[in-house]
Amino acid sequence: MSNPATLSTYLRAHWRGALTARQSLWLNVVALRIVIIMLAWGLLPLPLPSLVVLGLIGADIALYTWQTVGLVRHGDRRARSFGATGHVWAGLLALLVALFLSLSIWWMLVLHSRLSPPRPDPLAGRVVPDEDLVLTISGQDLHLDGVIPIGITAQVAARLKAHPEVTTLVLNSPGGQVQAARTLARLVLQTGLNTRVVRTCSSACTLVFVAGKNRTLGLEGRLGFHSYALLIPSGHPNIDPAEEMQRDLAYLQARGVAPDFLVRVPEVAPDEMWFPSLRELMQAHVVTGPSHFSQ
């Protein structure tokens, strides 16, 4: 049936294997699966609610089943009628590849949703207290208070979209997830936000601070630096703390921080913290503006 009158008729026709090869393979399998993967990939930055994630996964499982059964039945008809099944095997191979891609994407969505409990970042300099993150808007400032968690970038991006007047990210954090801080730093760079610290910004938080276009400290503001270590006693085969430290030091230097300042950071033990003076921070170009306000 090449011109089905209704969507339900078309869906049933594919399920029975009654459509043409072009419809069964290229349209219903290849093209539709590419669209689904692209849409799912676009959802990855979002911390979706658990029910939404479960619903999307369930819908995709149903769609995948419909695609597979229809293609197999179409191939069976072709084999009995013409003895040709080459394109069907190609379609099944495409479905197999798509299955692995879909599983990866849905697993990432699960990790970003409430289905997955918060996981400690294996790469960290110190254990920070588990406290709630608070984001508040005050005039042109977006205040971030608390530990930096996975998913913070999407939250900040949503606040910035809702409040385009925001020009400065005010940080008050003991650190948190290194990977999350790196992602948030990229957002700060992309949006051209200024950064300011009126209390304390330590550990991974400093990665976000240095991403600011203009970087300032309040009268009582301070920045804390230290080296990295693995929180997993047995180690991690894919993470080398020294290499990760050098990666972030290279980023800090690219942001204009003086090399003679950066060589001191790896010398600080992971369970300790170095709070340079305002003079040291300004000389090293960590801070680009004076401490000229109080909050």
PEWO-V798356 format. One line per field, one symbol per residue. phi: phi as a letter, one per 40 degrees, with the letter a starting at -180 (. if undefined). psi: psi as a letter, one per 40 degrees, with the letter a starting at -180 (. if undefined). A space follows every 50 residues. Layout:
# PEWO-V798356
phi->???
psi->???
This chain:
# PEWO-V798356
phi->.cbccbccccccccdcgcccccccccccbccccccccccccccdcccccd cccccccccccccccccccccccccccccccbgbbdcccccccccccccc ccdcccccccccbccbcdbccccacacbccbccbbbbagcbbcbbhccbc gcccccccccccbcccbbbcbaachicccccccccccccccgccbabbbb bbfcdcccdccccbbbbccbcabbbaccacccdcgacbbbdccccccccc ccccchccdccccccccccdcbabbccdccccccgccbbccbaba
psi->hdgididddddddddefeiiddddcdddcddddddddddddeedehgiid dddddddddddddddddddddddddddddddeeheddddddddddddddd dddddddddddeiedhihhihdhidihiigiihhhihgbehhhhhaihih edddddddddddgeehehhhhgheabhdddddddddddddefiiiihech hibddddddeeidhhiiideiihhiiiiihehdeihdehhdddddddddd ddddeehhddddeddeehideihhgiiddddddefdheiigeii.
